[in-house]
């Protein structure tokens, strides 16, 4: 656990920011190269970058506020609302970026689902880098365990130095695998929107699985028996399945009679 990478004068540069930025840049670059297969302009994909970043940050921040309002924000709302140290939520970022991208592409009259397919594997890639940032920061940690690959945070960490599941590494490795799988399927896709829908399904399953090993949630944060991410994952999974079915049917319409 080493939150600070280095200092520029008195300004600390954090590993989390470095790794999240790396994920965004690598993700956009791979998406721009991937889209060439379907005639998508790399410049157009890269133009989306700043908008997607803004949409992701706003969405991630808003969902964090909603999720942790009673615990973090209600006691001192005007102090904590703009204290960016309190965090972000990936699902909020995914929703925010998706909506921002969709509005922009519709405005520019671009093929939304083709762009979504090109970007989908890169979302998993960006998430993989981001989770390594969580590891360096010490957030999103796992439950106490006795497995041989358990990790130990410093004694002053919330885990008090006990061995815990390396949930950040689980999440990162599974997201690298999701990236590889969706990138492979992209070259074999049957209809527009297929890869984006499969990403939704795959990520929801991955996140729900990793969440069972998390140890940083308090009872007040749970939604019934589920963590907030598991509850949101159920909705994302349903959306992914519906998208896949609807877009598959639309992509397999018989040709019009001459």
LOTI-880624 format. One record per atom (N, C-alpha, C, CB): x, y, z. Coordinates in steps of 0.001 Angstrom, whole numbers, plus 524288, in hexadecimal, padded with zeros to 5 digits. Glycine has a CB too. Layout:
# LOTI-880624
XYZ
...
//
This chain:
# LOTI-880624
803557FB5880000
800008000080000
80377804D880000
7FC3B80007804D1
80391807977FB9B
806AC80C5D7FB07
803778105E7F7FE
80BFC80B397F835
800038133C7FAA7
7FC8F816D67F7DC
7FF6781AEB7F49D
7F91C8198A7FBAA
803BF81CF77F6A1
806828212F7F3F3
80B0181F037F0B6
8088E825387F7E7
80AF98204F7EBA5
80F2181E7D7E829
81400821E27E8B3
80D3D81E7C7E277
81336826FC7E894
8179282AA57E926
81550830117EA2F
81B2A82AA97E427
818BC833D67EB10
8171C839327EC1D
8196183CEB7E80B
818CD83ADB7F19F
81649840B97E6AE
8181F845157E37D
817D6849D87E70D
814BD845D27DE42
81C3C84B237E955
81C1F84F237ED5D
8192284D157F209
819A58543D7EB4F
8151984FF07F3A8
811D684E3F7F80A
80CFF84B467F639
81033852F17FB49
80C8484A867F112
807E5848047EED1
808E58422B7EE3C
8067A84A7C7E973
805C183F067F0E4
80659839567F0A7
803818372A7EBD8
80438836C27F5B8
80630833E57E8DE
803DE8312A7E46A
8029782B9F7E633
807A6831247DF86
7FD9882A307E5E8
7FBD0825347E803
7FBA8820F47E3D8
7F672825D47EA73
7FCDC81C307E58A
7FCAE817C27E1F6
7F743816F27DFAF
7FE6F812DA7E4B7
7F330817FB7E2D3
7EDDB8172C7E0E6
7ECDB81A807DC10
7E9D2818797E530
7EE4081F777DC5A
7ED7A822EF7D7E5
7F0B08214B7D337
7EED1828767D95D
7F59481FA47D42F
7F8F581DF27CFE2
7F6A9819327CD24
7FE7A81CB17D1E5
7F4E7815597D024
7F2F8810807CDD9
7EDA98113F7CB3A
7F29880C487D203
7EA498147B7CD84
7E543815967CAF7
7E62D818757C5D3
7E1AC818DB7CE98
7E9AD81C4E7C5DB
7EAEC81F257C107
7ED4681B797BCFC
7EEB7823AE7C225
7F0A9817F07BEB6
7F2E9814167BB23
7EEAB810B47B8BE
7F6E9810A97BDF9
7EAF380F0F7BBFB
7E6A080BE67BA06
7E37180EB77B5E8
7E32080A4E7BE74
7E252813BA7B6D5
7DF5C816CE7B2FF
7E25E8173F7ADD8
7DE2A81C517B52D
7E75B8188E7AE3A
7EA6E819727A97B
7EB2C814677A65D
7EFC381BC67AAE1
7EC98810337A907
7ED4C80B317A65A
7E822809487A421
7EF98807167AA19
7E3F080A0D7A71D
7DECD808727A53D
7DD2780B597A05A
7DACC809407A96F
7DDDF8107F7A04D
7DC638138D79BB4
7DFB681219796F5
7DCE68196779CDA
7E4C181141797DD
7E82D80FEB7937E
7E6AB80AA57912C
7EDE980FD879540
7E5C5806BE7947F
7E44E8019B7926F
7DEFE801D478FBA
7E4337FD87796D9
7DB67804F3791CD
7D6478057478F49
7D6C38080D789F2
7D28880899792C5
7DA2E80BFD7898C
7DAD980EAF78487
7DD2480B0878073
7DE5C8137F7852A
7E0B58079278209
7E2F0803D677E5C
7DEFA7FF9477CF9
7E7EA80163780A5
7DBEE7FE06780C0
7D81C7F9DB77FD6
7D3D37FBA177C11
7D5AC7F81978508
7D2278007C77CA9
7CDDE802707796F
7CF1C802BA773A6
7CC4F807B077B48
7D421802CA77247
7D5A48030576CC7
7D36C7FE63769C7
7DB9B8032776C3E
7D2CE7F9ED76C67
7D0C77F545769CC
7CB637F62976775
7D0927F0C076D98
7C86E7F9D0769D5
7C3287FAD7767E3
7C2AF8004076571
7BF3A7FA4976C49
7C7088028776412
7C6E4807877616C
7C5DA80C24764EC
7C2F08076375D59
7C68F80B8076A16
7C5D580FDD76DB0
7CAD28131F76DCE
7C46580DE377346
7CA3B8182676D6E
7CEBB81BA276D6E
7D16481B98772C2
7CD158213776BF5
7D68381A6E772F4
7D94881AAE77802
7D8DB8200A77A8A
7DF098194B77747
7D8E58242A77751
7D86A8297277979
7D33182A3577C27
7D91A82D8677531
7CF19827EA779E0
7C9EB8287177C3E
7C9B0825A67817B
7C5B48264977894
7CC2D82114781CF
7CC5881E3A786C3
7CF578215E78AD2
7CEDD818CD78606
7D3D68238B7893B
7D7008269978CE3
7D44382BA378E7C
7DC4D827DC78A7A
7D12382DDB78AE6
7CE278328F78C3E
7CA4F83185790AE
7CB378349678772
7C88682CA8790FD
7C4E682B3879523
7C77C82B4779A86
7C2A2825DC7940F
7CCAB82AA679A94
7CF7C829F679F74
7CE4082DE47A3B8
7D50C82A2279E65
7CEFF833007A2C4
7CDEA836CE7A6EE
7C846836A07A8DE
7CF2383C417A504
7C493835CB7A544
7BF19835837A6DA
7BE0F830C17AA3F
7BB91835677A213
7C05F82C557A8C5
7BFA6827957ABD5
7C20B828297B140
7C20D822E47A902
7C68982ABC7B18C
7C90782B917B69B
7C59382EEE7BA20
7CE6782E237B5E6
7C3758332C7B7F5
7C005836977BB06
7BB24833A77BCC2
7BE7B83B767B7D5
7B8B2830DF7B90F
7B40382DE67BA57
7B50C829CA7BE75
7B1D682B5B7B584
7B98E8271C7BDFD
7BAE4823107C1C5
7BBC8825567C730
7BFB98201E7BFFF
7BE90829B97C782
7BFBA82C0B7CC96
7BAC982E117CF43
7C3AB830797CBF6
7B7718309E7CC37
7B296832A97CE7F
7AF1D82E2E7D04B
7AFA28361F7CA83
7AE7282A3A7CCFA
7AB28825D07CE6A
7AD49822D97D314
7AA918222B7C9DB
7B27A821F07D328
7B4E281F0D7D772
7B45C822017DC90
7BAA181DFB7D648
7B4EC827267DC43
7B47F82A5D7E0FC
7AEE582A757E30F
7B65A82FF37DFDE
7AB2282B227DF81
7A5AD82B677E121
7A3DF826507E3AD
7A23782CAC7DC74
7A568821D97E16E
7A3C381CDE7E3B4
7A66281BF67E8F4
7A5008185A7DFFD
7AB3381DD47E998
7ADC881D667EEAE
7AAE3820A07F2C4
7B38581F2D7EE4D
7A933825447F13B
7A6428289D7F4E1
7A128826007F677
7A52282E037F266
79E63823C67F2A1
7996D8212A7F3D0
79A5381C6E7F74E
796A681F7F7EEBF
79E568195A7F61F
79F56814897F903
7A10B815907FEA1
7A375811597F63D
7A454819847FF6D
7A69181A7180498
7A4AC81F8980708
7AC7481A7C80440
79FF08213D80590
79DF18263E80777
79D978266580D6B
79898827558051E
79B1E8228380FB1
79A548229E81560
79F868223781857
796B081E2581709
7A31881F0D81658
7A7F581E1181926
7ABE78227A8189D
7AA5B8191481741
7AC7582494813DD
7B0A48284F812DE
7AED782DEA81216
7B398826A380E38
7AA5A82E9680F89
7A8EB833D380DBD
7A4F08369D8112C
7A6D48337D80858
7A127833D881341
79D0A8365C81655
79F278396D81B01
799378324C8183B
7A31E8376081DDA
7A50683A5B82266
7A76283FAA82102
7A90E8372E82544
7A9E38400681C80
7AC4F8450081AEF
7AC1A84576814FC
7B21C8456181CF1
7A76984639812C8
7A6CE8460780D18
7AA0A84A0280A22
7A141846C780BBB
7AA4984EDD80C03
7AD0C852DF80909
7B2F38522180934
7ABA88583E80B17
7B4CC84F6380D30
7BA6484E4380D86
7BBDD8499F80A24
7BBFA84D3C8132B
7B8A78457780A58
7BA0F8408E807D7
7B8868403180214
7B79A83C2D80ABA
7B48F843178006A
7B2D1842A67FB00
7B732843D27F729
7AE418464D7FA04
7BA94847767F890
7BEB7849087F4F6
7C419847307F6BC
7BEBA84EE77F45A
7C437843C77FA9A
7C92A841827FC61
7CA1483C857F948
7C91C8406280270
7CCC283CF57F4F0
7CD38838987F148
7D04D834037F372
7CFBA83A6C7EC57
7D2698348D7F817
7D528830237FA65
7D16E82BC37FBEA
7D83A831E67FF21
7CC4C82CD27FC33
7C89A828FE7FE33
7C710824DF7FA3E
7C3D882BAF80016
7C8538257F7F549
7C7DD821167F1C1
7C3D28216A7ED70
7C6C781C917F4C4
7C3E181D327EA59
7C09A81CA67E5C4
7BEAE816FE7E57F
7C3A181E367E0B3
7BAA3816207E26A
7B86E810E47E1BA
7B89780F8A7DBEE
7B2B4810927E3E6
7BAD580AF67DAAD
7BBA68098E7D532
7B6878095B7D22B
7BE698044D7D4D1
7B278806FA7D462
7AD90806817D182
7AB5980BD47D019
7A996803707D4B1
7ABEA80F9A7D3A0
7AA30814E17D262
7AD3A817227CDD7
7AAB9818637D71B
7B264816177CDC7
7B597817DD7C968
7B412815477C451
7BB42816DA7CA81
7B2DA810347C486
7B13980D637BFD6
7AC2780FA87BDA5
7B0878078C7C10B
7A8678109D7C115
7A363812D17BF5C
7A4258185A7BD43
79F66812D67C3E7
7A72681B837C017
7A80B820E07BE66
7AAC38212B7B929
7AB34823C17C268
7AEDB81DFC7B86F
7B1B281DFD7B37E
7AE4F81BEF7AF0C
7B6A881AB87B3F5
7AB29817E57B016
7A7CC815A97AC0D
7A3C3819A27AA28
7A50C810C37AE1F
7A14F81C5B7ADD3
79D62820407AC58
79FD6824D47A972
79A7F8223A7B12D
7A4598269B7AB52
7A70B82AF37A8BF
7A88F8297A7A332
7ABEA82C907ABDE
7AAD4824D37A28F
7AC5D8230979D64
7A7C18226C799BA
7AF3981DF579DCF
7A3708204E79BC3
79ED281F8479881
79C96824B479696
79AAA81C8179B86
79C388288879A15
79A2B82DAA79880
79DB68302E7946A
799A08314F79D4B
7A2D382FDE79535
7A67B8323E79192
7A62E82F9F78C37
7AC0A831ED793B9
7A62282A7978C19
7A605827AD7871D
7A0E5828847843E
7A6E6821DE787FD
79C99828C17871E
79792829D97848C
7978E82F6178248
792F98292D78875
799D28331078526
79A28838747833B
79D68838B477E42
79C8583C0F7876F
7A19E835AD77E15
7A508835A477987
7A334831CF77558
7AA8B8345077B2A
79EC882F3B77657
79C8582B79772AB
7A06B8272377142
79AB682E4B76DB2
7A2D8825077755B
7A689820BE774C8
7A3FD81BA277699
7AB9B821DA777E9
7A5F181725774B7
7A3AB812127763E
7A504810C077BEE
7A5A680DA977292
7A1318117B77F60
7A225810F9784FD
7A42480B8F78672
79D2E8122578802
7A18F807757847F
7A2F48023078637
7A8308006D78407
79EBE7FE5A7849F
7A9B18024E77F7E
7AEE6800F777D84
7B32C80365780E1
7AF81802C4777D5
7B252808477826E
7B61180AC3785F0
7B6158080578B3C
7B4CB8109B7869B
7B17F8068B78D27
7B12D803E679238
7B4287FEC27921B
7AB73802ED793BD
7B3C57FBE278DC7
7B6A47F6F478D53
7BC887F7DB78D59
7B50A7F41278854
7BE457FBEE78AA2
7C3E17FD1278A7B
7C5EC7FEA778FD2
7C5048016278689
7C2B68015D792DA
7C46380350797F0
7C3F67FF4179C41
7C13D8080579962
7C04E7FB8979BCC
7BF0E7F7FF7A01B
7C3C57F50D7A249
7BB0C7F42379E56
7C6F67F27379F0C
7CB767EFBB7A158
7CF1B7F36B7A446
7CE7F7ECE879D1C
7CF9A7F82F7A258
7D3277FBEE7A4C2
7D1267FDD97AA0A
7D3FE8008B7A121
7CC0D7FD807AAF7
7CA057FED67B025
7CC167FAF37B427
7C3F37FEE37B027
7CC037F5F47B2B2
7CE237F1F27B62D
7D3F27F2CD7B715
7CD317EC797B3EB
7D6BD7F4537B2FF
7DC5B7F5517B380
7DD587F9E17B737
7DECE7F6737AE1A
7DA667FE167B695
7DAFB8028A7BA10
7D9BF8012A7BFB2
7D785806F37B84A
7D5AF7FDF07C07A
7D4437FC517C5BD
7D88F7F9137C83F
7CF337F93E7C5A5
7DB307F5D57C51C
7DF757F2A27C72B
7E3D27F60C7C961
7E1A07EF0A7C2E3
7E5327FA3A7C696
7E9327FDD37C88D
7E738800BA7CD68
7EAC7801C57C441
7E2458024C7CD53
7E0168051F7D1BB
7E02D801FE7D6BF
7DAA1806BB7D089
7DF1F7FCE47D656
7DF307F99B7DB0A
7E4A97F91D7DD4F
7DD087F4317D9CF
7E8A47F9517DA02
7EDF47F95C7DC18
7EEE47FE617DF1E
7F2027F8C67D7AD
7EC69802AD7DD63
7ECA8807897E05E
7EA1C806F77E5AC
7EA1280BEF7DD5D
7E5C7804037E5E5
7E338802FC7EAED
7E6D87FFF47EE8B
7DE167FFF27EA1E
7E9C47FC3E7EC5A
7ED6D7F9347EF78
7F1907FCC67F1E1
7F0067F4EF7EC1C
7F3B0800537EECA
7F7B9803D27F0BF
7F59A8079D7F4D6
7FA22806D67EC41
7F08A808E67F45C
7EE1880C8B7F808
7EC4F809D17FD02
7E97880F3F7F577
7EAF6804C07FC8B
7E920801D980114
7E33F801C6801AE
7EB788040E805DA
7E065803707FD99
7DAB7803497FDDD
7D8AF7FE437FB53
7D854808267FB2C
7D38F7FD607FBDC
7D1017F8D37F966
7D3A17F3BA7FB1B
7D1297F94E7F35C
7D5397F36C7FFFE
7D8247EEEB801E0
7D4907EA4780321
7DB467F06B806B0
7D6FE7E5CF803F3
7D4137E105804B9
7D3397DF8E80A66
7D6C37DCB780211
7D06E7DB2F80B21
7CF727D9188105C
7D4537D6658127B
7CACE7D54081044
7D4867D60981795
7D8BD7D32681A1E
7D86E7CD758186E
7D86B7D3A482030
7DCEC7CB2E8173B
7DD037C5D181547
7E2357C342816BC
7DC297C5B080F43
7E2A17BE3C81568
7E77B7BB6181688
7E9B07B8D4811A7
7E6897B73C81AB6
7E8167BA9F80D00
7EA117B8508082B
7EFD47B9CE80781
7E6C57BA278035D
7F2DA7B672804DF
7F87F7B77F8045C
7F9C07BC978018B
7FB147B31280180
7F6317BE667FE2D
7F74B7C3287FB28
7F4FA7C8177FDAB
7F52B7C2907F5A1
7F3667C7A780299
7F1587CC3C8055E
7F5807D0808058C
7EF917CAC180AFD
7F3AE7D565805E0
7F74A7D9CD8063D
7F68A7DC9680B76
7F6767DDA6801A1
7FA817DF7780D12
7FA607E251811FE
7FB267E821810D7
7FEA37E040815D9
7F7897EB49812B6
7F83D7F0E981282
7FAF27F2A281794
7F2DC7F3CA811BE
7FCF17F769817C2
7FF8A7F93681C95
7FBEB7F8E98214F
8017D7FED581BE8
7FE2F7F8B4825E2
7FB1C7F81082AB0
7F7647FCA082B9E
7FEBC7F77882F5E
7F8B28014982989
7F539805C982A46
7F0AD805D28266E
7F84C80AD0829BC
7F09C80231822BC
7EC49801B681F03
7E77A7FF8D821C5
7EDD37FE2881A5C
7E2E28004081F5B
7DE047FE58821B9
7DE287F885822EB
7D9757FF7F81E27
7E13E7F58F81FF9
7E1A27EFEC820D6
7E5317EE8882567
7E3987ED4681BF3
7E7E77F2608278F
7EB4D7F1BE82C21
7EFA57EDB882B30
7E80D7F01E830DD
7F1287ED1882659
7F5707E9938251C
7F4037E3E08249A
7F96D7EA1282913
7EEFC7E29082544
7ED597DD22824AF
7ED917DB7F81EEE
7E7C77DC5B826E4
7EE587D67181DC8
7EE637D4A681859
7E8E77D503815FF
7F0747CEF881800
7E88C7D71B81156
7E3797D7CC80ED3
7E3CB7D5FE80920
7E1AF7DD9980F27
7DF3B7D4E9806EC
7DEF67D38F80165
7E0D87D8317FE19
7D94E7D1F87FFD7
7E42B7D73E7FA34
7E5DB7DB7C7F6B2
7E1AF7DC847F28D
7EB277DA1B7F40B
7DD497DEAD7F442
7D8D77DF617F0BE
7DA197E2F67EC2C
7D43B7E1887F3B9
7DD867E6BE7ED0C
7DF057EA367E8BC
7E1CB7E7267E46B
7E2927EEA87EABC
7E50D7E3667E5F9
7E7CF7E0337E21D
7E4087DC7C7DF6D
7EC477DD1D7E4B6
7E0667DA287E26B
7DC647D6DC7DFFD
7D99B7D9E47DBAC
7D8657D4EA7E41F
7D7D37DE907DD22
7D4CC7E1CB7D97D
7D8157E3397D4BE
7D2CE7E6C97DC37
7DCF57E4AF7D5A1
7E0577E6447D152
7E1567E1BF7CD90
7E5837E85B7D36B
7E2AF7DD307CF90
7E3C57D8B37CC39
7DEF27D7107C920
7E5BC7D4207CF80
7DA727D71D7CBA4
7D5A37D5A37C8E6
7D43C7D9A17C4B3
7D11B7D5157CCC8
7D5637DE967C5AC
7D45E7E28A7C1B8
7D82A7E2247BD24
7D4AC7E7EF7C421
7DD047E0C07BE35
7E0A37DFB27B9E3
7DE997DB237B694
7E6377DE757BC02
7DC877D71A7B932
7DA527D2A77B65D
7D57A7D44B7B33D
7D8EC7CE397BA33
7D23D7D7B17B591
7CDA17D9937B2C4
7CF387DCC87AE08
7CA237DCD67B664
7D3517DFE87AEA3
7D5507E2DF7AA29
7D70F7DF317A5CD
7D9E57E6697ABD9
7DA1C7DB407A730
7DC0B7D79D7A33E
7D7857D4C17A095
7DFD37D3A97A5B9
7D3B27D3277A3A9
7CF487D04F7A171
7CBEC7D3A079DD0
7CBF57CE2D7A5BF
7CAA57D85B79F79
7C75B7DBB479C31
7CA497DDB47976E
7C54D7E04A79F58
7CF707DEA8797F9
7D2877E0407936F
7D2C27DBDC78F66
7D8177E1D27951E
7D3317D70B79139
7D3347D28578DB5
7CDE87D1F678B00
7D48B7CD79790BE
7C9AF7D28B78DFD
7C4767D21278BBB
7C33B7D68C787FC
7C0647D1E37900A
7C5987DB15788E3
7C4937DF9278583
7C5C57DE4677FD3
7C7CE7E44978747
7C9E27DB5177EE8
7CB677D9EF77991
7C7C47D5DA77733
7D0FE7D7EC7797D
7C4247D3DC77A57
7C09B7CFC57788D
7BAE77D1277798C
7C1EC7CAA877B34
7B9D47D60777ABD
7B48B7D78777C4B
7B0A87D6E6777CD
7B47F7DD2977E3E
7ABCD7D5EF77943
7A7AA7D4D37757A
7A4017D96C7749A
7A48D7D02E7773D
7A3C77DD0C77848
7A0357E17D777C1
7A2317E5FE77B11
79A8F7DFF877960
7A0B37EABE779A4
7A2547EF6A77C7E
79FFC7EF6C781F9
7A0B57F46577982
7A3337F09A785C2
7A1827F0BC78B33
7A2867EBAE78E1D
79BD67F1FB78B75
7A4227E79C78B53
7A5007E28778DD8
7A9487E2CB791FF
7A66D7DE6D789C1
7ADA07E53B790C0
7B2067E55379465
7B0CF7E8BB7991E
7B6F67E74C791A8
7AE1A7ED0E79839
7ACA57F07979C90
7A8FF7ED9D7A055
7AA037F58079A83
7A52B7EAD079E36
7A1917E7E17A188
7A4697E3927A47E
79D267E58B79E41
7A7FD7E0DE7A1DD
7AAF17DCBA7A470
7AE877DEF07A8A6
7AE217D9A97A06F
7B08F7E3A37A7C5
7B3AF7E6287ABD8
7B0597E7217B0B0
7B6077EB587A9D5
7ABA67E9337AFF9
7A8237EA187B466
7A74D7E50C7B774
7A2DC7EC487B283
7A6227E0D57B4A5
7A51A7DBD67B732
7A9FD7D9E27BA06
7A33C7D7C27B32D
7AE6B7D9F67B746
7B33E7D7FD7B98B
7B5097DB197BE3B
7B7727D7F37B589
7B4C17E0527BDDB
7B6967E3827C238
7B3127E2CC7C6FD
7B6CB7E94C7C0A4
7ADF97E26E7C61C
7AA647E1BE7CA88
7AB997DCAD7CD70
7A4AA7E1BF7C8A4
7ACC17D87E7CA8D
7AE077D37D7CD03
7B3327D3D77CFF5
7AE487CF1E7C8E4
7B7127D6447CD81
7BC2E7D6DA7D005
7BBB27D9F57D512
7C0127D9897CC50
7B9007DE527D4C3
7B8A87E1BE7D958
7B5A07DF1E7DDC3
7B60C7E6F37D7E0
7B15F7DC6B7DC6B
7AE4E7D9C57E072
7B1907D5887E318
7A94E7D7637DE12
7B4DE7D2DE7E012
7B8307CEC67E238
7BC467D10A7E5EF
7BADC7CBC17DDD0
7BEF67D51E7E43B
7C30F7D7747E773
7C0BD7D9DE7EC66
7C6137DB9E7E451
7BC0B7DBFC7EBF9
7B99E7DE837F07C
7B8DA7DABA7F50B
7B4637E0DC7EEED
7B85D7D5A47F3F0
7B7A07D1DD7F833
7BC707D17F7FBAC
7B6547CC7A7F5FC
7C0EB7D3717F9C5
7C5B97D3477FCD1
7C7107D88F7FF48
7CA317D17D7F965
7C3D47DC8F7FE47
7C4F37E1C98004A
7C40D7E20D8062A
7C1927E5DC7FD83
7C72F7E545808CB
7C6A57E5D880E6A
7C6187EB6A81036
7CB287E37A81108
7C5587EF1580C83
7C54C7F49F80DF9
7BFDA7F6EE80E7C
7C84A7F7B480A0A
7BBCB7F3B380DF8
7B6807F5C380E6E
7B4A07F56681417
7B2BE7F2CA80AC5
7B1D97F969815B0
7AF5E7F96B81ACF
7A9A47F7C681A27
7AFCC7FEEC81D74
7A7337F59781E3E
7A1BF7F3D981DC7
79E187F80F81BBA
79FCC7F200822FE
79F267FCFF81CFD
79BBD8013C81B33
79BFD801F48154F
79D348065281DE5
7A03F80016812DE
7A0DB800BD80D3D
79E177FC7D80A19
7A692800CC80BDB
79C967F83F80CB8
79A4B7F3D5809EF
794AC7F4F980855
79A807EEEB80D4F
7931C7F29B80406
78DBA7F2EB80229
78B717ED71802A9
78D667F5067FC54
788F57EC6E80721
787527E71B80848
78C2D7E3BC808E3
783AB7E4EC803EE
78C717DF3D80627
791137DBE980680
7956E7DD7D802BC
78F907D6568057B
794767E19B7FF97
798297E3007FB70
79B547E7DF7FCC0
795427E3D97F658
7A0177E8017FAB3
7A3117ECD87FAD1
7A0C57F0757F6A3
7A9157EBD37F9E2
7A1CF7F5927F6EE
79FCB7F9117F2E2
7A16E7F76F7ED65
7A19B7FE927F3EA
7A64A7F5967ECCC
7A8297F4017E7A1
7A55D7EF207E5B5
7AE0A7F30E7E7C1
7A41B7EB7F7E93D
7A1327E6DA7E7A3
79BA77E8457E5F8
7A10C7E2D87EC15
7992D7EBCE7E8E1
793E67ED7A7E775
793EE7F0357E228
7919F7F1217EBAC
797B37F3A17E153
798277F6337DC45
7999A7F2497D806
79C347FA957DC84
79CC67EE687D96C
79E567EA797D5A6
799C57E74E7D39B
7A2467E6E77D807
795F47E64F7D6F5
7914C7E37D7D537
78E8F7E69B7D0F1
78D857E2757D9DB
78E097EBBE7D1DA
78B857EF157CDE9
78EBA7EF397C8E0
78AC97F4AC7D00C
793EE7EFA67C951
797487EFC77C4BA
796FD7EAA07C1C5
79CED7F0F57C64B
796C67E6427C493
796507E1227C219
7913E7E0B37BF02
796977DCCD7C635
78CF57E2707C15C
787E87E2497BEAF
788027E5B67B9CB
783827E4137C262
78A387EA6B7BA4A
78A9E7EDE37B5C7
78DE07EB5B7B178
78D057F32A7B761
792377E8DA7B2F5
795867E64D7AF18
792BF7E1EF7AC39
79A537E4317B1AB
78FD87DEBD7AF10
78CFC7DA687ACA1
788C77DC7C7A8EF
78A7D7D6E07B0D9
785F07E0897AAA9
781D77E2CC7A759
7843B7E5457A27E
77EA37E6E67AA6A
7887E7E8317A339
78B277EA9779EC0
78CDC7E67579AD5
78FE67EDC57A093
78F287E24079CCA
7910A7DE237994C
78C8B7DBDD7961D
793C57D9CB79C6E
7882B7DAB1798BB
783BD7D85879605
781677DC1679203
77F927D6B1799F0
780AC7E1047938D
77E347E4D37900F
781B87E60D78B68
77CE97E9DE7930A
786B67E70378C75
78A437E86F78832
78B677E3CA784A6
78F5D7EA9878A66
78B707DF22786D7
78C2E7DA8278386
787A57D9E177FC4
78CC47D58F786E0
782EF7DAA3781C6
77E537DA3C77E5B
77E717DE7D77A2C
7793A7DAA478197
77FF07E34977BBD
780257E787777EC
7845F7E69B773DE
781107ECB877AA7
788B97E43277575
78D007E34F771DE
78C427DEB276E46
791D27E29B774D1
788407DB8F76F3B
787477D6F676C05
782277D74576905
7874B7D22876F60
780597DC1276817
77BA27DCBF764FE
77C837DAD075F64
779EF7E285764FE
778BE7D82D75D27
779727D65C757BB
779A27DAF9753FD
774FE7D29875623
77C7A7DA6E74FB2
77CC57DECB74BEE
777797DFE874987
780BE7DD9774798
776AD7E4DD74817
771B87E671745B6
771287E3EE74062
7715A7EC7174541
76C4F7E2B273EFC
76B467E065739E0
76C3B7E481735A4
765957DE4073992
76E787E2DD73130
76F737E6B072CF9
76A627E8B772AAE
772C87E440728A3
//
